[in-house]
Amino acid sequence: MGPFHLLTIALCSIFLSVCVFPETASAQLRQNYYANICPNVENIVRGVVNTKFQQTFVTVPATLRLFFHDCFVQGCDASVIIASSGSNTAEKDHPDNLSLAGDGFDTVIKAKAAVDKIPSCKNKVSCADILTMATRDVIALSGGPSYAVELGRLDGLSSTSASVNGKLPQPTFNLDQLTSLFAANGLSRADMIALSAAHTLGFSHCSKFANRIYNFSRQNPVDPSLDKTYAAQLQQMCPKNVDPRIAINMDPVTPRKFDNVYYQNLQQGKGLFTSDQVLFTDPRSKPTVNAWASSSSAFQNAFVQAMTKLGRVGVKTGRNGNIRRDCGAFN
């Protein structure tokens, strides 16, 4: 071992916070993390998610979106679930998060309560891990792939509205903006295209895409990349001055099924957001859209891989986190 290598180790020992390598945070994540701590945790969470799913389908898109919005802001640490208090405005009250449906939060809180009812599990399982498991479960319940999840995250120690600024993709984003935002989280363009298919589920308020059907440009009031019949349907469902609470399905064909129809819709000009349709109109991403539109298995494999990578973003370890007793409040 050369002197330079020894010096590097010595410096890393002194400046540990500076010498954390990219994989270090996710190194503690592993499948079956709770095998000797709370061995039945995945079944407990799945049972709660299933019950909630029977009560309302909104559980599916709400939980999936909550996971994404959590991981993209300060990492997968359940900081998005924290309620604002005193002088602190938390992540969940940032304008970009106000449309997160309450059923996602409720799913995690109920699953946490069920886990903590088991004496050996009480205060042993993080809210961040429960959200990760619940997300996997809602995908499977809606017809998507079931996959083994990596666990071992701690819950974050801060949650501020300001930390959300510029961290979440916007409906108007082009391919470069999408690619760079995902790259900032260690995710490739292929991961981004796979994760965008979460829009095969859920709904959107009319204001998020009104520009595409009324005032796209001076020459084209309607976005020319939109299928004309679909654009007319959107105008009918979202007239000007529509009630801001009105929401419509993201996927007009199979809105309650997790499937690759999302990509088939893009081929037909039926992507709801600019950030959806651009995946087909931009020649750099179009071949991937075409491949996954024709192969459900190729898409599902890519989606599982991307979700696993997403789950490794900004994982909290050691003194950077803890296990929250109440998912909505710091200990």
C-alpha positions in Angstrom: 0.0 0.0 0.0 1.6 3.3 -1.2 2.1 6.3 1.0 -0.5 8.3 -1.1 -3.1 5.7 -0.4 -2.3 5.8 3.3 -2.5 9.6 3.3 -5.9 9.4 1.6 -7.2 7.0 4.3 -5.8 9.2 7.1 -7.5 12.3 5.6 -10.7 10.5 5.2 -10.6 9.5 8.8 -10.2 13.1 9.8 -12.6 14.6 7.4 -15.2 11.8 7.3 -18.0 14.1 6.3 -16.1 15.2 3.2 -15.0 11.7 2.2 -18.4 10.0 2.0 -18.4 8.2 -1.3 -21.6 8.1 -3.4 -22.4 4.5 -2.5 -21.8 4.8 1.2 -25.3 6.1 2.1 -27.0 3.2 0.3 -24.4 0.6 1.6 -26.6 -0.1 4.7 -29.7 -0.7 2.5 -30.4 -4.4 2.0 -33.3 -6.7 1.4 -34.7 -8.4 4.5 -33.1 -5.7 6.6 -35.7 -6.3 9.4 -35.4 -10.1 9.4 -34.0 -10.3 12.9 -35.7 -7.1 14.2 -39.3 -7.2 13.0 -39.5 -10.2 10.7 -43.2 -9.8 9.7 -42.9 -6.1 8.8 -43.5 -6.5 5.1 -46.7 -8.5 5.6 -48.0 -6.1 8.2 -47.5 -3.1 5.9 -49.0 -5.0 3.0 -52.1 -5.8 5.0 -52.7 -2.2 5.9 -52.1 -1.0 2.3 -54.5 -3.7 1.0 -57.2 -2.5 3.4 -56.7 1.1 2.4 -56.7 0.1 -1.3 -60.1 -1.6 -0.8 -61.4 1.7 0.7 -60.1 4.0 -2.1 -58.1 3.5 -5.3 -56.6 6.9 -4.7 -54.3 5.1 -2.3 -52.3 3.9 -5.3 -51.3 7.1 -7.0 -51.2 9.1 -3.7 -48.6 6.7 -2.2 -46.5 6.4 -5.3 -46.4 10.2 -5.8 -45.6 10.7 -2.1 -42.5 8.4 -2.4 -41.3 10.3 -5.5 -41.8 13.7 -3.9 -40.0 12.6 -0.8 -37.0 11.1 -2.5 -36.4 14.0 -4.8 -36.2 16.5 -1.9 -33.4 15.7 0.6 -33.6 12.0 -0.2 -35.9 9.1 0.8 -36.2 10.1 4.4 -40.0 10.7 5.0 -39.4 14.4 5.4 -42.3 15.1 3.2 -44.7 13.6 5.8 -43.6 16.1 8.6 -46.4 18.6 9.5 -45.6 22.3 9.7 -45.3 23.6 13.2 -44.5 26.9 14.9 -42.4 29.0 12.7 -41.4 26.1 10.4 -43.2 25.6 7.1 -42.5 22.0 6.2 -42.0 20.4 2.7 -45.6 19.2 2.5 -46.9 22.8 2.5 -44.7 23.9 -0.4 -46.9 24.8 -3.4 -45.5 21.9 -5.4 -46.7 19.5 -2.7 -50.1 20.9 -1.9 -51.7 18.5 -4.4 -50.3 15.4 -2.7 -53.5 13.5 -1.8 -54.0 12.8 1.9 -54.5 9.1 1.3 -50.8 8.7 0.7 -49.9 10.2 4.1 -52.8 8.2 5.8 -51.4 4.9 4.3 -48.0 5.4 5.9 -49.4 6.6 9.3 -51.7 3.7 9.5 -49.0 1.2 8.5 -46.6 2.7 11.1 -49.3 2.3 13.8 -49.9 -1.3 12.8 -46.1 -2.1 12.9 -45.7 -0.4 16.3 -48.5 -2.5 17.8 -46.1 -5.4 17.7 -44.0 -5.1 20.9 -40.7 -6.3 19.3 -41.2 -3.9 16.3 -42.2 -0.7 18.3 -40.0 2.2 17.2 -37.7 -0.1 15.2 -39.0 0.6 11.7 -38.5 3.9 10.0 -41.3 5.9 8.3 -39.1 6.1 5.3 -38.9 2.3 5.0 -42.7 2.0 5.5 -43.3 4.5 2.7 -40.9 2.4 0.5 -42.7 -0.8 1.2 -46.2 0.7 0.8 -45.1 2.1 -2.6 -44.0 -1.3 -3.8 -47.4 -2.7 -2.6 -49.6 -0.2 -4.3 -47.8 -0.8 -7.6 -48.4 -4.5 -7.3 -52.1 -4.0 -6.3 -52.7 -2.0 -9.4 -51.3 -4.6 -11.8 -47.6 -3.6 -11.8 -44.6 -5.7 -10.8 -43.9 -6.8 -7.3 -40.3 -6.6 -6.3 -38.0 -7.0 -3.3 -37.3 -3.7 -1.6 -34.0 -2.6 0.0 -34.6 -1.4 3.5 -32.5 0.2 6.3 -33.2 4.0 5.9 -33.5 6.4 8.8 -36.0 9.2 8.9 -34.7 12.8 8.2 -34.2 15.4 10.8 -35.3 18.5 8.8 -38.2 19.4 6.6 -38.5 22.9 5.1 -40.7 24.3 2.3 -37.6 26.2 1.0 -35.8 22.9 0.4 -38.4 21.9 -2.3 -37.6 24.8 -4.6 -36.3 23.6 -7.9 -36.2 19.9 -6.9 -39.3 18.6 -8.5 -40.0 18.2 -12.2 -42.6 20.5 -13.7 -45.4 19.6 -16.2 -43.8 22.1 -18.7 -40.3 20.6 -18.6 -38.5 19.6 -21.8 -36.2 16.6 -22.1 -33.0 18.4 -21.1 -34.6 19.8 -18.0 -36.0 16.4 -17.0 -32.7 14.7 -17.7 -30.6 17.1 -15.7 -33.0 17.0 -12.7 -33.0 13.2 -12.6 -29.2 13.2 -13.1 -28.8 15.3 -10.0 -30.3 12.3 -8.1 -28.0 9.8 -9.8 -30.7 8.6 -12.2 -30.2 8.1 -15.9 -32.4 9.2 -18.8 -33.7 5.7 -19.1 -34.6 5.8 -15.4 -36.4 9.0 -15.9 -38.4 7.6 -18.9 -39.3 4.5 -16.8 -40.3 6.5 -13.7 -42.4 8.9 -15.8 -44.8 5.9 -16.4 -46.1 6.5 -12.9 -48.4 8.8 -14.8 -50.2 5.6 -16.0 -52.1 6.1 -12.7 -53.6 9.1 -10.9 -55.1 12.4 -12.0 -54.2 16.0 -12.6 -55.9 19.3 -12.0 -56.7 21.2 -15.2 -54.4 24.1 -14.4 -51.4 21.9 -14.9 -51.9 21.5 -18.6 -54.4 24.3 -19.5 -51.7 26.1 -21.5 -51.6 23.1 -23.9 -55.3 23.3 -24.8 -55.9 27.1 -24.7 -52.8 29.3 -25.1 -49.9 27.2 -26.3 -48.5 29.8 -28.7 -49.7 32.7 -30.8 -49.8 30.5 -34.0 -51.2 27.4 -32.2 -53.5 27.9 -29.3 -53.6 24.1 -28.9 -50.3 22.2 -28.7 -49.9 20.5 -32.1 -48.3 17.5 -30.5 -51.7 16.7 -28.8 -54.0 14.4 -30.6 -56.9 16.6 -31.9 -59.7 14.4 -30.6 -58.0 14.1 -27.2 -57.4 17.9 -27.1 -61.2 18.4 -27.7 -62.0 16.0 -24.9 -59.7 17.8 -22.5 -61.3 21.2 -23.4 -64.7 19.6 -22.7 -63.5 18.3 -19.3 -61.6 21.4 -18.5 -63.4 24.5 -19.8 -61.9 27.9 -19.2 -62.5 29.1 -15.6 -63.1 25.5 -14.5 -63.5 24.7 -10.8 -59.9 24.4 -9.7 -60.7 21.3 -7.7 -61.7 19.3 -10.9 -59.1 16.6 -11.7 -58.9 14.3 -14.7 -57.2 11.0 -15.3 -53.5 11.1 -16.4 -54.0 8.0 -18.5 -57.3 8.2 -20.6 -57.2 4.5 -21.5 -56.4 2.4 -18.4 -56.4 5.0 -15.5 -56.6 2.3 -12.8 -54.0 -0.1 -14.1 -50.2 0.1 -13.8 -49.1 -0.7 -17.3 -47.2 0.3 -20.4 -50.3 1.9 -22.0 -48.7 5.1 -20.9 -46.1 4.8 -23.7 -48.8 3.7 -26.2 -50.7 6.9 -25.3 -47.6 9.0 -26.0 -47.3 7.3 -29.5 -50.8 8.6 -30.2 -50.3 12.2 -28.9 -52.2 11.5 -25.7 -49.6 12.5 -23.1 -51.3 14.9 -20.7 -48.3 17.0 -19.7 -45.7 18.6 -22.0 -43.1 16.6 -19.9 -44.9 13.4 -20.9 -45.4 14.0 -24.6 -41.8 15.3 -25.0 -40.6 11.7 -24.3 -42.0 10.7 -27.7 -41.5 13.9 -29.7 -37.8 14.2 -28.8 -35.8 11.8 -31.0 -33.4 11.1 -28.1 -36.1 9.4 -25.9 -38.5 8.2 -28.6 -36.8 4.8 -29.3 -37.1 3.9 -25.6 -40.8 4.9 -25.6 -41.4 2.7 -28.6 -39.5 -0.2 -27.1 -41.5 -0.1 -23.8 -44.8 0.5 -25.6 -44.4 -2.8 -27.3 -42.9 -4.8 -24.4 -44.5 -4.8 -21.1 -41.8 -7.0 -19.6 -39.0 -4.7 -20.8 -40.8 -1.7 -19.2 -41.4 -3.5 -15.9 -37.8 -4.6 -15.6 -36.6 -1.0 -16.3 -39.2 0.4 -13.8 -38.1 -1.9 -11.0 -34.5 -1.0 -11.6 -35.3 2.7 -11.6 -37.4 2.5 -8.4 -34.6 0.6 -6.6 -32.1 3.3 -7.6 -34.6 6.0 -6.6 -34.9 4.4 -3.2 -31.2 4.8 -2.6 -31.2 8.6 -3.1 -30.1 10.6 -0.1 -30.5 7.8 2.4 -29.9 8.9 6.0 -27.6 7.0 8.3 -26.0 7.3 11.8 -26.4 10.7 13.3 -28.1 12.1 10.2 -31.4 10.4 11.0 -33.4 8.5 13.5 -36.6 6.4 13.7 -39.5 8.7 14.2 -42.2 7.7 16.7 -44.8 9.8 14.8 -44.2 10.0 11.1 -45.7 13.5 11.0 -43.5 15.0 13.8 -39.9 15.0 14.8 -39.0 13.1 18.0 
